[in-house]
Amino acid sequence: MERQQIITEFKKSSASQGGQQECVEVAHTADGGRVVRDSKDPAGGLQFYGPGDWAAFIDGVKAGAFEG
C-alpha cells in the first residue's frame, strides 16, 4: 500500500457547511497522515502531510499559534 494513498473520504468542517466560507477538506492517508484540498476547487491540487507534521499542526492550532 502506498503511504500517500487516500483511504477515507474528504471531510469539511461542520462549521463550514452551508456557507460561502473559504475552507479546506481533509482526508486520511495510509501512513496516518492527512491530505488537504480546497473545498471550492477540489481538482486544483492536493497537499500531503505526514503523521508527525499533521500532529505538529494540530498542536499549534490548539496552542493558538495561528490566531490573528
N, C-alpha and C positions, 0 to 999 in steps of 0.2 A: 504494500500500500504506500502510495506517495505521501510524503509528510504534509504537503500543502493541499492534499485532496480535501475538498469541501464535503463535510459529512452531515451537515444539518442545513435546513432552510435558512435563508436570511431573515432576520427579525429586526423590526424597527421599534424604538422605544414607545411604550404605551402613551407617554406624554406627547408624542408627536403625531399620533393618529388623528386623522380628520382635519388637520390644519394645513396651512401652506408654509409651515415652518421648514427651514433647511435642516436636514438631518441625514444621518448615515444609517445603514443597515449592517448588521454583524452576523456572521455565521462561524461555526466551529470548524477547525481543520483537524485532520487525522492525528497530528502531533500534539494536540492540546492547545494549539494557538488559535488565532482568530483571523478572519478575513473581513475587510471593511469595504463598502462601496457607497456611492452617493445614491440616495433614495430617488432623486429626481432624474438620474442618468445611470441606471443600473448596468448599461452596456459600456459605460465610459471608462472602465478600468477597475482593478482591484488592488488593494494594499494588504499584504500578508504580514502578520506579526507572530513571532514565535511565542511559546508559553511564557518565557521569562520577560520578554518585552511587554506582553499584554498585562502580566501581573504588575509590572512596574508602572504602567499607565494607570491601571485601576487604583493602585496605592496612591499615585499622585492626585487622581480625581478625589479620592476620599480625604486626602490631606488638604485639599483646596488649592493645589498648586496651579490650577488653570483659571482661577477666578479673576475677573477683571482687574 
